[in-house]
């Protein structure tokens, strides 16, 4: 979470001071995500404003609140529901002209500005490796718990252009994928 906040901060020339965090309270990881973001934010001089949404209508309501409050940026928490609503969220972020960061590349592909998160294909590959080890006789309890090691940064230049945002060259150089 801290790395995504740092990227968001770098993306807008460090003028970000208030970041809205869109979180799904129905997600069992929501509290952990919020705690991580709230711990990381002060270290780079950010204030956090939490927006909750667990339905499509609540996403609309969260963006209406966002339009009134005008934070400097939006941090969309990792959530399968949000990924399923990626077009709605990217469209609303574009309409409100808000710089937004996501955890899954699907959001950037759908029109979102930037995503940084674990490489989903690598996670599936690792799952296959584990399944193979189990099928070859290893006990699941004996297998180590692995943390993700491969992350990907995706930047959507069309979204940046629509926001009249210049992406720093250093960020473009480190991106795994740049959507033209």
MIMAR-715478 format. One record per residue: residue number from 1; residue in one letter; chain; x, y, z of N, C-alpha, C in turn. Coordinates in Angstrom, 1 decimal. Example, Ala and Ser with C-alpha at 12.3 -4.5 7.8 and 13.67 -1.06 7.14 Angstrom:
<seza 1,'a','A',<13.2,-5.7,7.8>,<12.3,-4.5,7.8>,<13.2,-3.3,7.8>>
<seza 2,'s','A',<12.8,-2.2,7.1>,<13.7,-1.1,7.1>,<12.9,0.0,7.9>>
This chain:
<seza 1,'x','A',<0.8,-1.2,0.0>,<0.0,0.0,0.0>,<0.9,1.3,0.0>>
<seza 2,'x','A',<1.9,1.2,0.8>,<2.8,2.4,0.8>,<3.4,2.7,-0.5>>
<seza 3,'x','A',<3.8,1.7,-1.3>,<4.4,1.9,-2.6>,<3.4,2.6,-3.5>>
<seza 4,'x','A',<2.1,2.2,-3.5>,<1.1,2.8,-4.3>,<0.9,4.3,-3.9>>
<seza 5,'x','A',<0.9,4.6,-2.6>,<0.8,6.0,-2.2>,<2.0,6.8,-2.7>>
<seza 6,'x','A',<3.2,6.2,-2.6>,<4.4,6.9,-3.0>,<4.3,7.2,-4.5>>
<seza 7,'x','A',<3.9,6.2,-5.3>,<3.7,6.4,-6.8>,<2.7,7.5,-7.1>>
<seza 8,'x','A',<1.6,7.5,-6.4>,<0.6,8.5,-6.6>,<1.1,9.9,-6.2>>
<seza 9,'x','A',<1.9,10.0,-5.2>,<2.5,11.2,-4.7>,<3.5,11.7,-5.8>>
<seza 10,'x','A',<4.3,10.8,-6.3>,<5.3,11.1,-7.3>,<4.6,11.5,-8.7>>
<seza 11,'x','A',<3.5,10.9,-9.0>,<2.8,11.1,-10.2>,<2.3,12.5,-10.4>>
<seza 12,'x','A',<1.9,13.1,-9.3>,<1.3,14.5,-9.4>,<2.3,15.5,-8.8>>
<seza 13,'x','A',<3.5,15.3,-9.0>,<4.6,16.3,-8.7>,<4.5,16.7,-7.2>>
<seza 14,'x','A',<4.1,15.7,-6.4>,<4.1,15.9,-4.9>,<3.2,17.0,-4.4>>
<seza 15,'x','A',<2.2,17.3,-5.3>,<1.2,18.3,-4.8>,<0.0,17.7,-4.2>>
<seza 16,'x','A',<0.0,16.4,-4.1>,<-1.1,15.7,-3.4>,<-0.9,15.8,-1.9>>
<seza 17,'x','A',<-2.0,16.3,-1.3>,<-2.0,16.4,0.2>,<-3.1,15.6,0.8>>
<seza 18,'x','A',<-4.3,15.5,0.1>,<-5.4,14.8,0.6>,<-5.8,13.7,-0.4>>
<seza 19,'x','A',<-5.8,12.5,0.1>,<-6.1,11.3,-0.8>,<-7.4,10.7,-0.3>>
<seza 20,'x','A',<-8.4,10.5,-1.1>,<-9.6,9.8,-0.8>,<-9.2,8.3,-1.0>>
<seza 21,'x','A',<-9.7,7.4,-0.1>,<-9.5,6.0,-0.2>,<-10.8,5.3,-0.4>>
<seza 22,'x','A',<-11.1,4.7,-1.5>,<-12.3,4.0,-1.8>,<-12.1,2.6,-1.3>>
<seza 23,'x','A',<-12.9,2.2,-0.4>,<-12.8,0.9,0.2>,<-14.2,0.2,0.3>>
<seza 24,'x','A',<-14.2,-1.1,0.2>,<-15.4,-1.9,0.3>,<-15.5,-2.5,1.7>>
<seza 25,'x','A',<-16.4,-1.9,2.6>,<-16.4,-2.4,4.0>,<-16.9,-3.9,4.1>>
<seza 26,'x','A',<-17.4,-4.5,3.0>,<-17.8,-5.9,3.0>,<-16.6,-6.8,2.8>>
<seza 27,'x','A',<-15.5,-6.2,2.4>,<-14.3,-7.0,2.1>,<-13.6,-7.3,3.4>>
<seza 28,'x','A',<-13.3,-8.6,3.7>,<-12.7,-8.9,5.0>,<-11.3,-8.3,5.2>>
<seza 29,'x','A',<-10.7,-7.9,4.1>,<-9.3,-7.2,4.2>,<-9.4,-5.7,4.3>>
<seza 30,'x','A',<-10.6,-5.2,4.3>,<-10.8,-3.7,4.3>,<-10.1,-3.0,5.5>>
<seza 31,'x','A',<-10.2,-3.6,6.7>,<-9.6,-3.0,7.8>,<-8.1,-3.0,7.7>>
<seza 32,'x','A',<-7.5,-4.1,7.2>,<-6.1,-4.2,7.1>,<-5.6,-3.2,6.0>>
<seza 33,'x','A',<-6.3,-3.1,4.9>,<-6.0,-2.1,3.9>,<-6.0,-0.7,4.5>>
<seza 34,'x','A',<-7.0,-0.3,5.2>,<-7.1,1.0,5.7>,<-6.0,1.3,6.7>>
<seza 35,'x','A',<-5.7,0.3,7.6>,<-4.7,0.5,8.6>,<-3.3,0.7,7.9>>
<seza 36,'x','A',<-3.1,-0.1,6.8>,<-1.8,0.1,6.1>,<-1.7,1.4,5.4>>
<seza 37,'x','A',<-2.8,1.9,4.8>,<-2.8,3.2,4.2>,<-2.6,4.3,5.2>>
<seza 38,'x','A',<-3.4,4.2,6.3>,<-3.3,5.2,7.3>,<-1.9,5.3,8.0>>
<seza 39,'x','A',<-1.2,4.2,8.1>,<0.1,4.2,8.6>,<1.1,4.8,7.6>>
<seza 40,'x','A',<0.9,4.5,6.3>,<1.9,5.0,5.3>,<1.7,6.4,5.0>>
<seza 41,'x','A',<0.5,6.9,5.0>,<0.2,8.3,4.5>,<1.0,9.4,5.3>>
<seza 42,'x','A',<1.0,9.4,6.6>,<1.7,10.5,7.2>,<3.2,10.5,6.9>>
<seza 43,'x','A',<3.8,9.4,6.6>,<5.3,9.4,6.3>,<5.6,10.1,5.0>>
<seza 44,'x','A',<4.6,10.3,4.1>,<4.9,11.1,2.9>,<4.0,12.4,2.9>>
<seza 45,'x','A',<3.5,12.7,4.1>,<2.7,14.0,4.2>,<1.3,14.0,3.7>>
<seza 46,'x','A',<0.7,12.9,3.7>,<-0.7,12.8,3.2>,<-1.7,12.7,4.2>>
<seza 47,'x','A',<-2.9,13.3,4.0>,<-4.1,13.0,4.8>,<-5.0,12.1,4.0>>
<seza 48,'x','A',<-5.7,11.3,4.8>,<-6.6,10.3,4.2>,<-8.1,10.6,4.5>>
<seza 49,'x','A',<-8.9,10.5,3.5>,<-10.4,10.6,3.6>,<-11.0,9.3,3.1>>
<seza 50,'x','A',<-11.7,8.6,3.9>,<-12.2,7.2,3.5>,<-13.6,7.4,2.9>>
<seza 51,'x','A',<-13.8,6.7,1.8>,<-15.1,6.6,1.1>,<-15.4,5.1,1.1>>
<seza 52,'x','A',<-16.6,4.7,1.5>,<-17.0,3.3,1.5>,<-18.0,3.0,0.4>>
<seza 53,'x','A',<-17.9,1.9,-0.2>,<-18.8,1.4,-1.2>,<-18.8,-0.1,-1.4>>
<seza 54,'x','A',<-20.0,-0.7,-1.3>,<-20.1,-2.1,-1.5>,<-21.1,-2.5,-2.6>>
<seza 55,'x','A',<-21.7,-1.5,-3.2>,<-22.7,-1.7,-4.3>,<-22.4,-0.7,-5.4>>
<seza 56,'x','A',<-22.9,-0.9,-6.6>,<-22.7,0.0,-7.7>,<-23.3,1.4,-7.3>>
<seza 57,'x','A',<-24.5,1.4,-6.7>,<-25.0,2.7,-6.2>,<-24.2,3.4,-5.2>>
<seza 58,'x','A',<-23.5,2.7,-4.3>,<-22.7,3.3,-3.3>,<-21.4,3.8,-4.0>>
<seza 59,'x','A',<-20.9,3.2,-5.1>,<-19.8,3.7,-5.8>,<-20.2,5.1,-6.4>>
<seza 60,'x','A',<-21.4,5.2,-7.0>,<-21.9,6.5,-7.5>,<-21.9,7.5,-6.4>>
<seza 61,'x','A',<-22.5,7.1,-5.2>,<-22.6,8.0,-4.1>,<-21.2,8.4,-3.6>>
<seza 62,'x','A',<-20.2,7.5,-3.6>,<-18.9,7.9,-3.1>,<-18.3,8.9,-4.1>>
<seza 63,'x','A',<-18.5,8.7,-5.4>,<-18.0,9.7,-6.3>,<-18.7,11.1,-6.2>>
<seza 64,'x','A',<-19.9,11.0,-5.9>,<-20.6,12.3,-5.6>,<-20.0,13.0,-4.4>>
<seza 65,'x','A',<-19.7,12.3,-3.4>,<-19.0,12.9,-2.2>,<-17.6,13.4,-2.6>>
<seza 66,'x','A',<-17.0,12.6,-3.4>,<-15.6,13.0,-3.9>,<-15.7,14.3,-4.7>>
<seza 67,'x','A',<-16.7,14.5,-5.5>,<-16.9,15.7,-6.3>,<-17.1,16.9,-5.3>>
<seza 68,'x','A',<-17.8,16.7,-4.2>,<-18.0,17.8,-3.3>,<-16.7,18.1,-2.5>>
<seza 69,'x','A',<-16.0,17.1,-2.1>,<-14.9,17.2,-1.2>,<-13.6,17.6,-2.0>>
<seza 70,'x','A',<-13.5,17.3,-3.2>,<-12.3,17.6,-4.1>,<-11.0,17.2,-3.5>>
<seza 71,'x','A',<-10.8,15.9,-3.1>,<-9.4,15.5,-2.7>,<-8.4,15.7,-3.9>>
<seza 72,'x','A',<-7.2,15.6,-3.6>,<-6.1,15.7,-4.6>,<-6.0,14.4,-5.5>>
<seza 73,'x','A',<-6.4,13.3,-4.9>,<-6.2,12.0,-5.6>,<-7.1,11.0,-5.0>>
<seza 74,'x','A',<-7.2,9.9,-5.7>,<-8.1,8.7,-5.2>,<-7.2,7.5,-5.2>>
<seza 75,'x','A',<-7.3,6.7,-4.2>,<-6.6,5.4,-4.0>,<-7.8,4.4,-3.9>>
<seza 76,'x','A',<-7.9,3.6,-4.9>,<-8.9,2.5,-4.9>,<-8.3,1.3,-4.3>>
<seza 77,'x','A',<-8.9,0.9,-3.2>,<-8.4,-0.3,-2.4>,<-8.5,-1.6,-3.3>>
<seza 78,'x','A',<-7.7,-2.5,-3.1>,<-7.8,-3.8,-3.8>,<-9.1,-4.5,-3.4>>
<seza 79,'x','A',<-9.9,-4.9,-4.4>,<-11.2,-5.5,-4.1>,<-11.7,-6.2,-5.3>>
<seza 80,'x','A',<-12.2,-7.4,-5.3>,<-12.7,-8.1,-6.4>,<-14.0,-7.4,-7.0>>
<seza 81,'x','A',<-14.8,-6.8,-6.1>,<-16.0,-6.1,-6.5>,<-15.6,-4.9,-7.3>>
<seza 82,'x','A',<-14.6,-4.1,-6.8>,<-14.1,-3.0,-7.5>,<-13.5,-3.3,-8.9>>
<seza 83,'x','A',<-12.9,-4.5,-9.0>,<-12.3,-4.9,-10.2>,<-13.5,-5.2,-11.2>>
<seza 84,'x','A',<-14.6,-5.8,-10.7>,<-15.7,-6.1,-11.5>,<-16.4,-4.8,-12.0>>
<seza 85,'x','A',<-16.2,-3.7,-11.3>,<-16.8,-2.5,-11.6>,<-15.8,-1.5,-12.1>>
<seza 86,'x','A',<-14.7,-2.0,-12.7>,<-13.6,-1.1,-13.1>,<-14.0,-0.1,-14.2>>
<seza 87,'x','A',<-14.9,-0.4,-15.1>,<-15.3,0.5,-16.1>,<-16.0,1.7,-15.5>>
<seza 88,'x','A',<-17.0,1.3,-14.6>,<-17.7,2.3,-13.8>,<-16.8,3.3,-13.1>>
<seza 89,'x','A',<-15.8,2.7,-12.3>,<-14.9,3.5,-11.5>,<-14.0,4.4,-12.4>>
<seza 90,'x','A',<-13.5,3.8,-13.4>,<-12.6,4.6,-14.3>,<-13.4,5.7,-15.0>>
<seza 91,'x','A',<-14.6,5.4,-15.4>,<-15.4,6.5,-16.0>,<-15.7,7.6,-15.1>>
<seza 92,'x','A',<-16.1,7.2,-13.8>,<-16.4,8.3,-12.8>,<-15.1,9.1,-12.5>>
<seza 93,'x','A',<-14.0,8.4,-12.4>,<-12.8,9.1,-12.0>,<-12.4,10.1,-13.2>>
<seza 94,'x','A',<-12.6,9.7,-14.4>,<-12.4,10.6,-15.6>,<-13.3,11.7,-15.6>>
<seza 95,'x','A',<-14.6,11.5,-15.3>,<-15.6,12.5,-15.2>,<-15.3,13.6,-14.2>>
<seza 96,'x','A',<-14.8,13.1,-13.0>,<-14.5,14.0,-11.9>,<-13.1,14.6,-12.0>>
<seza 97,'x','A',<-12.4,14.1,-13.1>,<-11.0,14.6,-13.3>,<-10.1,14.4,-12.1>>
<seza 98,'x','A',<-10.2,13.2,-11.5>,<-9.4,12.9,-10.4>,<-8.3,11.9,-10.7>>
<seza 99,'x','A',<-7.1,12.2,-10.2>,<-6.0,11.3,-10.4>,<-6.2,10.1,-9.5>>
<seza 100,'x','A',<-6.2,8.9,-10.1>,<-6.6,7.7,-9.4>,<-5.6,6.6,-9.5>>
<seza 101,'x','A',<-5.4,5.8,-8.5>,<-4.4,4.7,-8.5>,<-5.2,3.4,-8.1>>
<seza 102,'x','A',<-4.8,2.3,-8.8>,<-5.5,1.1,-8.6>,<-4.5,0.0,-8.3>>
<seza 103,'x','A',<-5.0,-1.2,-7.9>,<-4.1,-2.3,-7.5>,<-4.0,-3.3,-8.6>>
<seza 104,'x','A',<-4.8,-3.3,-9.6>,<-4.9,-4.3,-10.7>,<-4.8,-3.7,-12.0>>
<seza 105,'x','A',<-4.0,-4.2,-12.9>,<-3.8,-3.7,-14.3>,<-5.1,-3.5,-15.0>>
<seza 106,'x','A',<-6.1,-4.4,-14.7>,<-7.4,-4.3,-15.4>,<-8.0,-2.9,-15.3>>
<seza 107,'x','A',<-7.8,-2.2,-14.2>,<-8.3,-0.9,-14.1>,<-7.7,0.1,-15.1>>
<seza 108,'x','A',<-6.4,0.0,-15.2>,<-5.7,0.9,-16.2>,<-6.1,0.5,-17.6>>
<seza 109,'x','A',<-6.3,-0.7,-17.9>,<-6.7,-1.1,-19.2>,<-8.1,-0.6,-19.5>>
<seza 110,'x','A',<-9.0,-0.5,-18.5>,<-10.3,0.0,-18.6>,<-10.4,1.5,-18.7>>
<seza 111,'x','A',<-9.3,2.2,-18.6>,<-9.3,3.6,-18.7>,<-8.8,4.3,-17.4>>
<seza 112,'x','A',<-8.4,3.6,-16.4>,<-7.8,4.2,-15.2>,<-6.4,4.7,-15.5>>
<seza 113,'x','A',<-6.0,5.6,-14.6>,<-4.7,6.2,-14.8>,<-3.5,5.3,-14.6>>
<seza 114,'x','A',<-3.4,4.7,-13.4>,<-2.2,4.0,-13.0>,<-2.6,2.8,-12.1>>
<seza 115,'x','A',<-1.9,1.7,-12.3>,<-2.1,0.6,-11.4>,<-0.7,0.1,-11.0>>
<seza 116,'x','A',<-0.7,-0.4,-9.7>,<0.5,-1.0,-9.2>,<0.1,-2.1,-8.3>>
<seza 117,'x','A',<0.5,-3.3,-8.6>,<0.1,-4.4,-7.7>,<0.7,-5.7,-8.2>>
<seza 118,'x','A',<0.4,-6.8,-7.5>,<1.0,-8.1,-7.9>,<0.6,-8.5,-9.3>>
<seza 119,'x','A',<1.5,-9.2,-9.9>,<1.3,-9.7,-11.2>,<0.4,-10.9,-11.1>>
<seza 120,'x','A',<-0.8,-10.7,-11.6>,<-1.9,-11.8,-11.5>,<-1.5,-13.1,-12.2>>
<seza 121,'x','A',<-0.9,-13.0,-13.4>,<-0.4,-14.1,-14.1>,<0.6,-14.9,-13.3>>
<seza 122,'x','A',<1.5,-14.2,-12.6>,<2.5,-14.9,-11.8>,<1.8,-15.6,-10.6>>
<seza 123,'x','A',<0.8,-15.0,-10.0>,<0.1,-15.6,-8.9>,<-0.6,-16.9,-9.4>>
<seza 124,'x','A',<-1.2,-16.9,-10.6>,<-1.8,-18.1,-11.1>,<-0.7,-19.2,-11.4>>
<seza 125,'x','A',<0.4,-18.7,-11.9>,<1.5,-19.7,-12.2>,<2.0,-20.3,-10.9>>
<seza 126,'x','A',<2.1,-19.5,-9.9>,<2.5,-20.1,-8.6>,<1.5,-21.0,-8.0>>
<seza 127,'x','A',<0.2,-20.7,-8.2>,<-0.8,-21.6,-7.8>,<-0.7,-23.0,-8.5>>
<seza 128,'x','A',<-0.4,-22.9,-9.8>,<-0.2,-24.2,-10.5>,<1.0,-25.0,-10.0>>
<seza 129,'x','A',<2.1,-24.3,-9.6>,<3.2,-24.9,-9.1>,<2.9,-25.6,-7.8>>
<seza 130,'x','A',<2.1,-25.0,-6.9>,<1.7,-25.6,-5.7>,<0.8,-26.8,-5.9>>
<seza 131,'x','A',<-0.2,-26.6,-6.8>,<-1.1,-27.8,-7.1>,<-0.2,-29.0,-7.6>>
<seza 132,'x','A',<0.8,-28.7,-8.5>,<1.6,-29.8,-9.0>,<2.4,-30.5,-7.8>>
<seza 133,'x','A',<2.9,-29.7,-6.9>,<3.6,-30.3,-5.8>,<2.7,-31.1,-4.9>>
<seza 134,'x','A',<1.4,-30.7,-4.7>,<0.5,-31.5,-4.0>,<0.1,-32.8,-4.7>>
<seza 135,'x','A',<-0.1,-32.7,-6.0>,<-0.4,-33.8,-6.8>,<0.8,-34.8,-6.9>>
<seza 136,'x','A',<2.0,-34.3,-6.7>,<3.2,-35.2,-6.6>,<3.4,-35.7,-5.2>>
<seza 137,'x','A',<2.5,-35.5,-4.3>,<2.6,-36.2,-3.0>,<3.0,-35.3,-1.8>>
<seza 138,'x','A',<3.3,-34.1,-2.0>,<3.7,-33.2,-0.9>,<2.4,-32.8,-0.1>>
<seza 139,'x','A',<2.6,-32.7,1.2>,<1.5,-32.4,2.0>,<1.3,-30.8,2.0>>
<seza 140,'x','A',<0.1,-30.3,1.8>,<-0.2,-28.9,1.8>,<0.4,-28.2,3.1>>
<seza 141,'x','A',<0.3,-28.8,4.2>,<0.8,-28.2,5.5>,<2.3,-28.0,5.5>>
<seza 142,'x','A',<3.0,-28.8,4.6>,<4.4,-28.7,4.6>,<4.9,-27.7,3.6>>
<seza 143,'x','A',<4.1,-27.2,2.8>,<4.5,-26.2,1.8>,<4.6,-24.8,2.4>>
<seza 144,'x','A',<5.6,-24.0,2.0>,<5.8,-22.7,2.6>,<4.7,-21.7,2.1>>
<seza 145,'x','A',<4.4,-20.8,2.9>,<3.5,-19.7,2.5>,<4.4,-18.6,1.8>>
<seza 146,'x','A',<4.0,-18.3,0.6>,<4.8,-17.4,-0.2>,<4.1,-16.0,-0.3>>
<seza 147,'x','A',<4.9,-15.0,-0.3>,<4.5,-13.6,-0.5>,<4.7,-13.3,-1.9>>
<seza 148,'x','A',<3.9,-12.4,-2.5>,<4.1,-12.0,-3.9>,<5.5,-11.4,-4.0>>
<seza 149,'x','A',<6.2,-11.7,-5.1>,<7.5,-11.1,-5.4>,<7.5,-10.3,-6.7>>
<seza 150,'x','A',<6.5,-10.5,-7.5>,<6.5,-9.9,-8.8>,<5.4,-8.9,-8.8>>
<seza 151,'x','A',<5.7,-7.6,-9.0>,<4.7,-6.5,-9.1>,<4.8,-5.9,-10.4>>
<seza 152,'x','A',<3.7,-5.3,-10.9>,<3.7,-4.6,-12.2>,<3.1,-3.2,-12.0>>
<seza 153,'x','A',<3.7,-2.3,-12.7>,<3.3,-0.9,-12.8>,<2.8,-0.6,-14.2>>
<seza 154,'x','A',<1.5,-0.2,-14.3>,<0.9,0.0,-15.6>,<0.4,1.5,-15.6>>
<seza 155,'x','A',<0.7,2.2,-16.7>,<0.4,3.6,-16.8>,<-0.4,3.8,-18.1>>
<seza 156,'x','A',<-1.6,4.5,-18.0>,<-2.4,4.7,-19.1>,<-2.2,6.2,-19.6>>
<seza 157,'x','A',<-1.5,6.4,-20.7>,<-1.2,7.7,-21.1>,<-2.4,8.5,-21.7>>
<seza 158,'x','A',<-3.4,7.7,-22.2>,<-4.7,8.4,-22.6>,<-5.4,9.0,-21.4>>
<seza 159,'x','A',<-5.4,8.3,-20.3>,<-6.0,8.9,-19.1>,<-5.2,10.1,-18.6>>
<seza 160,'x','A',<-3.9,10.0,-18.7>,<-3.0,11.1,-18.3>,<-3.3,12.3,-19.1>>
<seza 161,'x','A',<-3.4,12.1,-20.4>,<-3.7,13.2,-21.4>,<-5.0,13.9,-21.1>>
<seza 162,'x','A',<-6.0,13.1,-20.8>,<-7.4,13.6,-20.5>,<-7.3,14.4,-19.2>>
<seza 163,'x','A',<-6.4,14.1,-18.3>,<-6.3,14.9,-17.0>,<-5.3,16.0,-17.2>>
<seza 164,'x','A',<-4.7,16.2,-18.4>,<-3.7,17.2,-18.6>,<-2.5,17.0,-17.7>>
<seza 165,'x','A',<-2.1,15.7,-17.5>,<-1.1,15.3,-16.5>,<0.1,14.8,-17.3>>
<seza 166,'x','A',<1.3,15.3,-17.0>,<2.5,14.9,-17.6>,<3.1,13.8,-16.6>>
<seza 167,'x','A',<3.3,12.6,-17.2>,<3.9,11.6,-16.3>,<5.4,11.8,-16.3>>
<seza 168,'x','A',<6.0,11.8,-15.1>,<7.4,12.0,-15.0>,<8.2,10.8,-15.8>>
<seza 169,'x','A',<9.2,11.2,-16.5>,<10.0,10.2,-17.3>,<10.5,9.1,-16.4>>
<seza 170,'x','A',<10.9,9.4,-15.1>,<11.4,8.3,-14.3>,<10.3,7.3,-14.0>>
<seza 171,'x','A',<9.1,7.7,-13.9>,<8.0,6.8,-13.7>,<7.7,6.0,-15.0>>
<seza 172,'x','A',<7.7,6.6,-16.1>,<7.5,5.9,-17.4>,<8.6,4.9,-17.6>>
<seza 173,'x','A',<9.9,5.2,-17.2>,<11.0,4.3,-17.4>,<10.9,3.1,-16.6>>
<seza 174,'x','A',<10.2,3.2,-15.4>,<10.1,2.0,-14.5>,<8.8,1.2,-14.8>>
<seza 175,'x','A',<7.9,1.7,-15.6>,<6.6,1.1,-15.9>,<6.8,-0.3,-16.6>>
<seza 176,'x','A',<6.1,-1.3,-16.2>,<6.1,-2.5,-16.9>,<5.3,-2.5,-18.2>>
<seza 177,'x','A',<4.3,-1.6,-18.2>,<3.4,-1.4,-19.4>,<2.9,0.0,-19.5>>
<seza 178,'x','A',<3.0,0.6,-20.7>,<2.5,2.0,-20.9>,<1.4,1.8,-22.0>>
<seza 179,'x','A',<0.2,2.2,-21.6>,<-0.9,2.1,-22.5>,<-1.0,3.4,-23.3>>
<seza 180,'x','A',<-0.9,3.3,-24.6>,<-0.9,4.5,-25.5>,<-2.3,4.8,-25.8>>
